[in-house]
Amino acid sequence: MSHIAPVRRHHRASALAVLLVLSVAACKSSADPADSTHAANNPFAQLSMEEQMKAMMELATPGAEHQRLQQLVGDWDLTIKMRFGPKEPWQEMPGTIEAKSVLGGRYVVQHYQSTMMGQPFEGIGTLGYDRLKKRYTSSWADSMSTWIVRTEGQAEGNAIDYRGMMVDSITPHGRPMRTVERLADPDHWTTAMYDTIEGESVQVMEIHATRRK
C-alpha cells in the first residue's frame, strides 16, 4: 500500500499542474488587447490565479445533482411501450438496463438491451450534470445508428426534463425531442419520450423500470 499514496499525490499534482497551465494561458489571452472585450464579459477572467484554481476544482467536484443520478445505479427490468406515430398502435416489449457509476460518481453509464422490430437492440446512455452550465446532460448511442443523440435538462421536482434534437436518416439536421425521466422511489423510475411528428410533439415511448432484487 505504501507505493499507492505517492502515485496518487503525483496524479493530483499533475492534474493541478494542467489546471495551472490552462489558467495562465487564459490570463495571457485575456491580457491581449484584442480579447479585452471578451475578458470584460467573462467573470472568470477577473479572478486571481488562486481564485481561478479554486473555482475550477469546485466545478470538477461531484455535487448533489450527481448524487441524485447515482440513485439510477443498479440492474433494472424494463417494460417498454413504443409507437411510431399518434395513430399507430402501442407495442410492448421487455428490456433490461445495467447502470454503473463511473469517473468518481461524475457520470452514470446505462447499458440497455431489448428488441426493436424483432431484432436485438442495444444502447449506451451516459447521464451527468454539467456544473459549468448548471444542466443535466444525457448522450445516447445504439446498435441501429452511427450517431450520438445529446440532450440537456433541468430538474423539476422528482423529474428531469431533457430536451434536444433527434437526429436520424429522416431529419439528419435534427428535430426537437424531449425526454422526461421521473424517479418514483429508489426502486422504480419511468421515462416518457416525445418526438416531433408533422410539427407536433407526440409521445412515442414509455418505459417503466423496476430494480432487480
C-alpha positions as CSV (number, residue, x, y, z in Angstrom):
1,M,0.0,0.0,0.0
2,S,3.0,2.4,0.6
3,H,3.5,3.0,-3.1
4,I,-0.1,4.0,-3.8
5,A,-0.1,7.3,-1.9
6,P,2.9,8.8,-3.7
7,V,1.3,7.8,-7.1
8,R,-2.0,9.4,-6.1
9,R,-0.2,12.6,-5.0
10,H,1.7,12.6,-8.3
11,H,-1.6,12.3,-10.2
12,R,-3.2,15.0,-8.2
13,A,-0.2,17.3,-8.6
14,S,-0.2,16.6,-12.4
15,A,-3.9,17.5,-12.6
16,L,-3.3,20.7,-10.7
17,A,-0.3,21.5,-13.0
18,V,-2.6,21.1,-16.0
19,L,-5.2,23.4,-14.5
20,L,-2.5,25.9,-13.6
21,V,-1.2,25.9,-17.2
22,L,-4.7,26.4,-18.5
23,S,-5.2,29.3,-16.1
24,V,-2.0,31.0,-17.1
25,A,-3.0,30.6,-20.8
26,A,-6.4,32.1,-20.1
27,C,-4.9,35.0,-18.2
28,K,-2.5,35.7,-21.0
29,S,-5.2,35.5,-23.6
30,S,-7.4,37.9,-21.6
31,A,-4.5,40.3,-21.3
32,D,-4.3,40.6,-25.1
33,P,-6.0,44.0,-26.1
34,A,-7.8,42.1,-28.9
35,D,-9.5,40.0,-26.2
36,S,-10.2,42.8,-23.7
37,T,-13.9,42.9,-24.6
38,H,-14.3,39.1,-24.2
39,A,-12.4,39.3,-20.9
40,A,-14.6,42.1,-19.6
41,N,-17.7,39.9,-20.2
42,N,-16.1,36.8,-18.6
43,P,-16.3,37.0,-14.7
44,F,-13.9,34.0,-14.5
45,A,-11.1,36.1,-16.2
46,Q,-11.4,38.7,-13.5
47,L,-10.4,36.3,-10.7
48,S,-7.0,35.9,-9.3
49,M,-5.0,32.8,-10.2
50,E,-5.8,31.2,-6.8
51,E,-9.5,32.0,-7.2
52,Q,-9.5,30.5,-10.7
53,M,-7.9,27.3,-9.4
54,K,-10.4,27.1,-6.6
55,A,-13.3,27.7,-9.0
56,M,-12.1,25.0,-11.4
57,M,-11.7,22.5,-8.6
58,E,-15.3,23.2,-7.4
59,L,-16.6,22.8,-11.0
60,A,-14.8,19.4,-11.2
61,T,-16.2,18.0,-8.0
62,P,-19.4,16.0,-8.0
63,G,-22.3,17.7,-6.2
64,A,-25.9,16.9,-5.0
65,E,-27.1,16.7,-8.6
66,H,-24.6,13.8,-9.3
67,Q,-25.7,12.1,-6.1
68,R,-29.3,12.3,-7.4
69,L,-28.2,10.4,-10.6
70,Q,-26.5,7.8,-8.5
71,Q,-29.9,6.5,-7.5
72,L,-30.2,5.1,-11.0
73,V,-27.1,2.8,-10.5
74,G,-28.0,-0.9,-10.5
75,D,-29.8,-3.6,-12.5
76,W,-33.2,-2.8,-13.8
77,D,-36.0,-4.8,-15.5
78,L,-38.0,-2.7,-18.1
79,T,-41.4,-2.7,-19.5
80,I,-41.3,-0.7,-22.7
81,K,-44.1,0.7,-24.8
82,M,-43.5,2.4,-28.1
83,R,-45.2,3.6,-31.2
84,F,-44.2,5.3,-34.5
85,G,-46.9,7.9,-34.7
86,P,-50.0,9.3,-32.9
87,K,-52.3,7.0,-34.8
88,E,-50.1,3.9,-34.6
89,P,-50.8,1.2,-32.0
90,W,-48.6,0.9,-29.0
91,Q,-46.2,-2.1,-29.0
92,E,-44.9,-3.6,-25.7
93,M,-41.7,-5.4,-25.1
94,P,-39.3,-6.2,-22.2
95,G,-35.8,-4.9,-21.7
96,T,-33.0,-4.5,-19.2
97,I,-30.6,-1.8,-18.0
98,E,-27.3,-2.3,-16.2
99,A,-26.3,1.1,-14.8
100,K,-22.8,1.8,-13.4
101,S,-21.2,4.8,-11.7
102,V,-18.0,5.9,-13.4
103,L,-15.3,8.6,-13.0
104,G,-15.7,9.0,-9.3
105,G,-19.5,9.4,-9.4
106,R,-19.5,12.1,-12.1
107,Y,-21.5,10.0,-14.6
108,V,-23.9,7.1,-14.7
109,V,-23.5,4.8,-17.8
110,Q,-26.5,2.7,-18.7
111,H,-26.2,-0.4,-20.8
112,Y,-29.6,-1.0,-22.4
113,Q,-30.8,-4.3,-24.0
114,S,-34.1,-5.1,-25.7
115,T,-35.6,-5.8,-29.1
116,M,-36.6,-3.4,-31.9
117,M,-38.8,-4.7,-34.8
118,G,-38.0,-8.2,-33.8
119,Q,-34.2,-7.7,-33.8
120,P,-31.8,-7.5,-30.8
121,F,-31.3,-3.9,-29.8
122,E,-28.6,-2.5,-27.6
123,G,-27.8,1.1,-26.4
124,I,-25.5,3.0,-24.2
125,G,-26.7,6.1,-22.3
126,T,-24.5,8.4,-20.3
127,L,-26.0,10.7,-17.7
128,G,-24.3,13.5,-15.9
129,Y,-24.6,17.0,-14.5
130,D,-22.6,19.9,-16.0
131,R,-21.7,22.3,-13.1
132,L,-20.5,24.9,-15.6
133,K,-23.8,25.1,-17.5
134,K,-25.9,24.0,-14.4
135,R,-27.7,21.5,-16.5
136,Y,-28.2,17.7,-16.5
137,T,-26.7,16.1,-19.6
138,S,-27.5,12.9,-21.5
139,S,-26.0,11.2,-24.5
140,W,-27.3,8.1,-26.3
141,A,-25.8,5.7,-28.9
142,D,-27.3,2.5,-30.1
143,S,-26.9,-0.5,-32.4
144,M,-29.2,0.9,-35.0
145,S,-27.3,4.1,-35.8
146,T,-23.8,5.5,-36.1
147,W,-24.5,8.9,-34.4
148,I,-25.0,10.1,-30.9
149,V,-28.1,12.0,-29.6
150,R,-27.4,14.6,-26.9
151,T,-29.8,16.4,-24.7
152,E,-29.7,18.7,-21.7
153,G,-32.2,19.1,-18.9
154,Q,-33.4,20.8,-15.7
155,A,-34.8,19.1,-12.6
156,E,-38.5,19.7,-11.8
157,G,-39.5,18.0,-8.6
158,N,-38.7,14.3,-8.8
159,A,-38.3,14.6,-12.6
160,I,-35.6,15.7,-15.0
161,D,-36.9,17.3,-18.3
162,Y,-34.3,16.7,-21.0
163,R,-34.6,18.5,-24.4
164,G,-32.5,18.3,-27.5
165,M,-32.6,17.4,-31.2
166,M,-33.5,13.9,-32.6
167,V,-31.1,13.1,-35.4
168,D,-31.8,10.3,-37.8
169,S,-31.9,9.5,-41.5
170,I,-35.3,11.3,-41.9
171,T,-34.0,14.6,-40.4
172,P,-30.2,14.4,-40.4
173,H,-30.1,18.0,-39.1
174,G,-32.3,17.2,-36.2
175,R,-35.8,17.9,-34.9
176,P,-37.0,18.8,-31.4
177,M,-37.3,16.0,-28.9
178,R,-38.0,15.7,-25.2
179,T,-37.4,13.0,-22.6
180,V,-38.9,13.2,-19.0
181,E,-37.3,10.9,-16.5
182,R,-39.1,10.6,-13.2
183,L,-37.8,8.7,-10.1
184,A,-40.9,7.4,-8.3
185,D,-38.9,5.8,-5.4
186,P,-35.5,4.1,-5.0
187,D,-36.7,1.0,-6.8
188,H,-38.9,2.5,-9.6
189,W,-38.5,5.1,-12.3
190,T,-40.2,6.0,-15.6
191,T,-39.2,7.6,-18.8
192,A,-41.6,9.3,-21.3
193,M,-40.1,10.3,-24.7
194,Y,-41.6,12.8,-27.1
195,D,-40.8,13.2,-30.8
196,T,-41.8,15.8,-33.3
197,I,-44.1,14.4,-35.9
198,E,-45.6,16.7,-38.6
199,G,-44.8,19.7,-36.4
200,E,-46.4,18.3,-33.3
201,S,-44.9,16.9,-30.1
202,V,-46.1,13.3,-29.8
203,Q,-45.3,10.7,-27.1
204,V,-43.6,7.8,-28.8
205,M,-42.1,5.8,-25.9
206,E,-42.8,5.0,-22.3
207,I,-40.5,2.9,-20.0
208,H,-41.3,1.6,-16.6
209,A,-38.2,0.4,-14.7
210,T,-38.1,-1.8,-11.6
211,R,-34.9,-2.5,-9.7
212,R,-33.9,-6.2,-9.9
213,K,-33.7,-7.8,-6.4
